[in-house]
Amino acid sequence: SEKALQKCKQHIELIANTLQLEGFSRIDAFVNVDSGEVLIIEVNTVPGMTPSTVLVHQALAEQPPLYPHQFFRTLLDLASERAM
């Protein structure tokens, strides 16, 4: 349900903020679609970056879509800002 999805996103965002994750990372979880309960499995701060990676698909699912070249440009810009 949309409610469970929003609850899941809130939990994942809270975890990312608590761990002070920056740039990009992947948080793997199981979600109970009825209750919205989230069970965290793994936090991966260096996920793979192949065309089939979930990060690329999530970026494309955003509204408006974030295409791979835009996604990677954003990552490079974030890294440049942090290096200064």
DSSP file (Angstrom, degrees, kcal/mol; ACC not computed):
  #  RESIDUE AA STRUCTURE BP1 BP2  ACC     N-H-->O    O-->H-N    N-H-->O    O-->H-N    TCO  KAPPA ALPHA  PHI   PSI    X-CA   Y-CA   Z-CA
    1    1 A S     >        0   0    0      0, 0.0     4,-2.1     0, 0.0     5,-0.1   0.000 360.0 360.0 360.0 159.0    0.0    0.0    0.0
    2    2 A E  H  >  +     0   0    0      1,-0.2     4,-2.4     2,-0.2     5,-0.2   0.870 360.0  55.2 -63.4 -36.9    1.0    3.6   -0.4
    3    3 A K  H  > S+     0   0    0      2,-0.2     4,-2.2     1,-0.2    -1,-0.2   0.924 108.6  46.9 -63.2 -44.5    0.8    4.1    3.3
    4    4 A A  H  > S+     0   0    0     29,-0.3     4,-2.4     1,-0.2    -2,-0.2   0.886 111.1  52.7 -64.8 -38.6    3.2    1.2    4.0
    5    5 A L  H  X S+     0   0    0     -4,-2.1     4,-2.5     2,-0.2    -2,-0.2   0.922 110.3  46.9 -62.9 -44.4    5.6    2.5    1.3
    6    6 A Q  H  X S+     0   0    0     -4,-2.4     4,-2.1     2,-0.2    -2,-0.2   0.894 111.8  50.7 -64.9 -40.0    5.7    6.0    2.9
    7    7 A K  H  X S+     0   0    0     -4,-2.2     4,-2.1     2,-0.2    -1,-0.2   0.908 110.6  50.0 -63.4 -41.6    6.3    4.5    6.3
    8    8 A C  H  X S+     0   0    0     -4,-2.4     4,-2.7     1,-0.2     5,-0.2   0.931 109.1  50.9 -61.9 -47.0    9.1    2.4    5.0
    9    9 A K  H  X S+     0   0    0     -4,-2.5     4,-2.5     1,-0.2    -1,-0.2   0.886 109.5  51.5 -59.2 -39.6   10.7    5.4    3.3
   10   10 A Q  H  X S+     0   0    0     -4,-2.1     4,-2.3     2,-0.2    -1,-0.2   0.911 110.8  47.7 -64.5 -42.0   10.5    7.3    6.6
   11   11 A H  H  X S+     0   0    0     -4,-2.1     4,-2.3     2,-0.2    -2,-0.2   0.929 113.1  47.7 -63.9 -45.1   12.2    4.5    8.5
   12   12 A I  H  X S+     0   0    0     -4,-2.7     4,-2.6     1,-0.2    -2,-0.2   0.907 111.9  49.9 -64.3 -41.9   15.0    4.2    5.9
   13   13 A E  H  X S+     0   0    0     -4,-2.5     4,-2.6    -5,-0.2    -1,-0.2   0.903 109.5  51.8 -63.6 -40.9   15.6    7.9    5.9
   14   14 A L  H  X S+     0   0    0     -4,-2.3     4,-2.7     2,-0.2    -2,-0.2   0.917 111.0  47.8 -60.7 -43.8   15.8    7.9    9.7
   15   15 A I  H  X S+     0   0    0     -4,-2.3     4,-2.4     2,-0.2    -2,-0.2   0.931 111.6  49.8 -63.4 -45.7   18.4    5.1    9.6
   16   16 A A  H  <>S+     0   0    0     -4,-2.6     5,-2.7     1,-0.2     4,-0.3   0.908 113.9  45.6 -60.6 -42.3   20.4    7.0    6.9
   17   17 A N  H ><5S+     0   0    0     -4,-2.6     3,-0.9     3,-0.2    -1,-0.2   0.901 111.3  52.1 -67.9 -40.7   20.3   10.2    9.0
   18   18 A T  H 3<5S+     0   0    0     -4,-2.7    -2,-0.2     1,-0.3    -1,-0.2   0.890 113.3  44.0 -62.2 -39.7   21.2    8.3   12.2
   19   19 A L  T 3<5S-     0   0    0     -4,-2.4    -1,-0.3    -5,-0.2    -2,-0.2   0.459 110.3-126.5 -83.6  -1.1   24.2    6.7   10.5
   20   20 A Q  T < 5 -     0   0    0     -3,-0.9     2,-0.2    -4,-0.3    -3,-0.2   0.891  40.6-178.6  56.3  43.8   25.1   10.1    8.9
   21   21 A L      < -     0   0    0     -5,-2.7     2,-0.3    -6,-0.2    -1,-0.2  -0.545   1.8-173.5 -73.8 137.2   25.2    8.5    5.5
   22   22 A E        +     0   0    0     -2,-0.2     2,-0.8     2,-0.2    -5,-0.0  -0.904  51.3   6.2-129.4 158.5   26.1   11.0    2.7
   23   23 A G  S    S-     0   0    0     -2,-0.3     2,-0.3    51,-0.0    -2,-0.1  -0.610 117.7 -25.7  75.6-110.7   26.3   10.8   -1.0
   24   24 A F        +     0   0    0     -2,-0.8     2,-0.3    21,-0.2    -2,-0.2  -0.981  63.6 151.7-139.7 153.1   24.8    7.4   -1.9
   25   25 A S        -     0   0    0     -2,-0.3     2,-0.4    21,-0.1    20,-0.2  -0.944  35.1-118.5-162.3 173.5   24.4    4.1   -0.2
   26   26 A R  E     -A   44   0A   0     18,-2.9    18,-3.6    -2,-0.3     2,-0.6  -0.992  15.3-164.6-128.4 130.0   22.0    1.2   -0.3
   27   27 A I  E     -A   43   0A   0     -2,-0.4     2,-0.3    16,-0.2    16,-0.2  -0.952  13.0-154.0-113.7 113.6   20.0    0.0    2.7
   28   28 A D  E     +A   42   0A   0     14,-2.7    13,-2.9    -2,-0.6    14,-1.4  -0.690  26.5 157.4 -88.3 138.0   18.5   -3.5    2.2
   29   29 A A  E     -A   40   0A   0     -2,-0.3     2,-0.4    11,-0.3    11,-0.2  -0.992  40.5-127.0-155.1 157.0   15.4   -4.3    4.1
   30   30 A F  E     -A   39   0A   0      9,-2.5     9,-3.0    -2,-0.3     2,-0.4  -0.891  29.8-160.0-101.9 142.5   12.3   -6.5    4.2
   31   31 A V  E     -A   38   0A   0     -2,-0.4     2,-0.8     7,-0.2     7,-0.2  -0.988  18.7-137.2-128.8 130.8    9.0   -4.7    4.5
   32   32 A N     >  -     0   0    0      5,-2.5     4,-3.2    -2,-0.4     5,-0.3  -0.774  18.6-155.8 -80.4 111.3    5.7   -6.0    5.7
   33   33 A V  T  4 S+     0   0    0     -2,-0.8   -29,-0.3     1,-0.2    -1,-0.2   0.701  88.2  49.5 -68.3 -18.4    3.4   -4.5    3.1
   34   34 A D  T  4 S+     0   0    0    -30,-0.1    -1,-0.2     1,-0.1   -30,-0.0   0.901 125.9  21.9 -83.6 -44.5    0.4   -4.6    5.4
   35   35 A S  T  4 S-     0   0    0      2,-0.1    -2,-0.2   -31,-0.0     3,-0.1   0.688  93.9-127.0 -97.9 -20.3    1.9   -3.0    8.5
   36   36 A G     <  +     0   0    0     -4,-3.2    -3,-0.1     1,-0.3     2,-0.0   0.497  51.1 160.2  82.9   2.4    4.8   -1.1    7.0
   37   37 A E        -     0   0    0     -5,-0.3    -5,-2.5    -6,-0.1     2,-0.5  -0.365  27.5-149.7 -60.9 136.4    7.2   -2.8    9.5
   38   38 A V  E     -A   31   0A   0     -7,-0.2     2,-0.6    -3,-0.1    -7,-0.2  -0.939  13.3-167.5-116.1 129.2   10.8   -2.6    8.3
   39   39 A L  E     -A   30   0A   0     -9,-3.0    -9,-2.5    -2,-0.5     2,-0.3  -0.948  18.9-143.7-115.5 108.9   13.5   -5.2    9.0
   40   40 A I  E     +A   29   0A   0     -2,-0.6   -11,-0.3   -11,-0.2     3,-0.1  -0.540  23.7 173.3 -75.4 132.6   16.9   -3.8    8.1
   41   41 A I  E     -     0   0A   0    -13,-2.9     2,-0.3     1,-0.4   -12,-0.2   0.794  61.4  -9.6-103.5 -45.4   19.2   -6.5    6.6
   42   42 A E  E     -A   28   0A   0    -14,-1.4   -14,-2.7     2,-0.0     2,-0.5  -0.993  45.3-145.5-159.1 145.0   22.3   -4.5    5.5
   43   43 A V  E     -A   27   0A   0     -2,-0.3     2,-0.6   -16,-0.2   -16,-0.2  -0.981  21.5-168.6-113.4 118.6   23.6   -1.0    5.0
   44   44 A N  E     -A   26   0A   0    -18,-3.6   -18,-2.9    -2,-0.5    -2,-0.0  -0.918  12.4-177.8-113.1 109.3   26.0   -0.9    2.1
   45   45 A T  S    S+     0   0    0     -2,-0.6   -21,-0.2     1,-0.3    -1,-0.1   0.539  84.4  41.3 -84.9  -6.2   28.0    2.4    1.8
   46   46 A V  S    S+     0   0    0    -20,-0.1    -1,-0.3   -21,-0.0   -21,-0.1  -0.516  80.9 176.7-136.2  67.7   29.7    1.3   -1.4
   47   47 A P        -     0   0    0      0, 0.0     6,-0.0     0, 0.0   -23,-0.0  -0.311  39.4 -89.6 -72.3 156.9   27.0   -0.4   -3.5
   48   48 A G        -     0   0    0      1,-0.1     7,-0.3    -2,-0.0     6,-0.0  -0.257  29.8-150.0 -61.1 151.8   27.7   -1.7   -7.0
   49   49 A M        +     0   0    0     -3,-0.1    -1,-0.1     6,-0.1     0, 0.0  -0.396  43.9 133.6-125.9  55.4   27.1    0.8   -9.9
   50   50 A T  S >  S-     0   0    0      1,-0.1     3,-2.0    -2,-0.0     6,-0.3  -0.557  72.6-100.1 -95.2 166.4   26.1   -1.4  -12.8
   51   51 A P  T 3  S+     0   0    0      0, 0.0    -1,-0.1     0, 0.0     6,-0.0   0.775 124.3  52.4 -57.7 -24.3   23.2   -0.6  -15.1
   52   52 A S  T 3  S+     0   0    0      4,-0.1     5,-0.0     5,-0.0    -3,-0.0   0.479  81.7 122.8 -91.2  -0.8   21.1   -3.2  -13.2
   53   53 A T  S X> S-     0   0    0     -3,-2.0     4,-1.5     1,-0.1     3,-0.6  -0.273  70.5-124.3 -63.7 146.9   21.8   -1.7   -9.8
   54   54 A V  H 3> S+     0   0    0      1,-0.2     4,-2.8     2,-0.2     5,-0.2   0.807 107.3  64.5 -61.5 -30.8   18.8   -0.8   -7.7
   55   55 A L  H 3> S+     0   0    0     -7,-0.3     4,-2.3     1,-0.2    -1,-0.2   0.907 102.4  47.8 -61.7 -41.5   20.1    2.8   -7.3
   56   56 A V  H <> S+     0   0    0     -3,-0.6     4,-2.1    -6,-0.3    -1,-0.2   0.919 113.4  47.9 -64.8 -42.9   19.8    3.5  -11.1
   57   57 A H  H  X S+     0   0    0     -4,-1.5     4,-1.3     2,-0.2    -2,-0.2   0.881 111.5  50.1 -66.7 -37.9   16.3    2.0  -11.1
   58   58 A Q  H  X S+     0   0    0     -4,-2.8     4,-0.7     2,-0.2     3,-0.2   0.907 109.3  51.6 -66.3 -40.5   15.3    4.1   -8.1
   59   59 A A  H >< S+     0   0    0     -4,-2.3     7,-2.7     1,-0.2     3,-0.9   0.904 109.8  49.6 -62.2 -40.3   16.7    7.3   -9.7
   60   60 A L  H 3< S+     0   0    0     -4,-2.1    -1,-0.2     5,-0.2    -2,-0.2   0.770 105.9  57.9 -68.6 -25.1   14.7    6.5  -12.8
   61   61 A A  H 3< S+     0   0    0     -4,-1.3    -1,-0.2    -3,-0.2    -2,-0.2   0.595  85.5 103.5 -81.7 -11.0   11.5    6.0  -10.7
   62   62 A E  S << S-     0   0    0     -3,-0.9    -3,-0.0    -4,-0.7     4,-0.0  -0.242  84.5 -93.6 -66.3 160.0   11.7    9.5   -9.2
   63   63 A Q  S    S+     0   0    0      1,-0.2    -2,-0.1     2,-0.1    -1,-0.1  -0.954 122.5  24.6-118.1 111.3    9.4   12.2  -10.5
   64   64 A P  S    S-     0   0    0      0, 0.0    -1,-0.2     0, 0.0    -2,-0.1   0.610 115.8-112.7 -74.4 159.8   10.8   13.6  -12.6
   65   65 A P        -     0   0    0      0, 0.0     2,-0.7     0, 0.0    -5,-0.2  -0.249  17.2-140.3 -60.2 144.6   13.1   10.8  -13.5
   66   66 A L        -     0   0    0     -7,-2.7    -4,-0.1   -10,-0.1    -5,-0.1  -0.918  23.5-146.0-106.6 104.6   16.8   11.2  -12.7
   67   67 A Y    >>  -     0   0    0     -2,-0.7     4,-2.8     1,-0.1     3,-0.9  -0.299  25.1-103.2 -73.0 155.8   18.6    9.6  -15.7
   68   68 A P  H 3> S+     0   0    0      0, 0.0     4,-2.8     0, 0.0     5,-0.3   0.853 121.1  51.1 -49.6 -43.9   21.9    7.8  -15.2
   69   69 A H  H 3> S+     0   0    0      1,-0.2     4,-1.6     2,-0.2     5,-0.1   0.881 114.3  44.9 -64.5 -34.6   24.0   10.7  -16.6
   70   70 A Q  H <> S+     0   0    0     -3,-0.9     4,-2.5     2,-0.2    -1,-0.2   0.898 112.5  52.1 -71.4 -40.8   22.3   13.1  -14.2
   71   71 A F  H  X S+     0   0    0     -4,-2.8     4,-2.0     1,-0.2    -2,-0.2   0.938 112.9  43.2 -60.3 -49.2   22.5   10.7  -11.3
   72   72 A F  H  X S+     0   0    0     -4,-2.8     4,-2.3     1,-0.2    -1,-0.2   0.851 111.8  54.2 -69.4 -33.3   26.3   10.2  -11.8
   73   73 A R  H  X S+     0   0    0     -4,-1.6     4,-2.6    -5,-0.3    -1,-0.2   0.916 107.8  51.2 -63.7 -42.1   26.8   14.0  -12.3
   74   74 A T  H  X S+     0   0    0     -4,-2.5     4,-2.4     2,-0.2    -2,-0.2   0.913 109.7  49.6 -60.5 -43.4   25.0   14.6   -9.0
   75   75 A L  H  X S+     0   0    0     -4,-2.0     4,-2.3     2,-0.2    -1,-0.2   0.914 111.7  48.2 -62.2 -43.0   27.3   12.1   -7.3
   76   76 A L  H  X S+     0   0    0     -4,-2.3     4,-2.4     2,-0.2    -2,-0.2   0.901 111.1  50.9 -64.6 -40.6   30.4   13.7   -8.8
   77   77 A D  H  X S+     0   0    0     -4,-2.6     4,-2.3     2,-0.2    -2,-0.2   0.913 110.2  49.6 -63.2 -42.7   29.2   17.2   -7.7
   78   78 A L  H  X S+     0   0    0     -4,-2.4     4,-2.1     1,-0.2    -2,-0.2   0.914 111.4  49.0 -61.7 -43.0   28.6   16.0   -4.2
   79   79 A A  H  X S+     0   0    0     -4,-2.3     4,-1.5     1,-0.2    -2,-0.2   0.895 110.5  50.8 -64.6 -39.5   32.1   14.5   -4.0
   80   80 A S  H  X S+     0   0    0     -4,-2.4     4,-0.8     1,-0.2    -2,-0.2   0.909 109.6  50.3 -64.5 -42.0   33.6   17.7   -5.3
   81   81 A E  H >< S+     0   0    0     -4,-2.3     3,-0.7     1,-0.2    -2,-0.2   0.900 110.8  49.1 -62.4 -41.1   31.8   19.8   -2.7
   82   82 A R  H 3< S+     0   0    0     -4,-2.1    -1,-0.2     1,-0.2    -2,-0.2   0.801 106.1  57.7 -69.1 -28.4   33.0   17.5    0.1
   83   83 A A  H 3<        0   0    0     -4,-1.5    -1,-0.2     1,-0.2    -2,-0.2   0.679 360.0 360.0 -76.7 -17.0   36.6   17.7   -1.2
   84   84 A M    <<        0   0    0     -4,-0.8    -1,-0.2    -3,-0.7    -2,-0.2   0.471 360.0 360.0 -83.3 360.0   36.7   21.5   -0.9
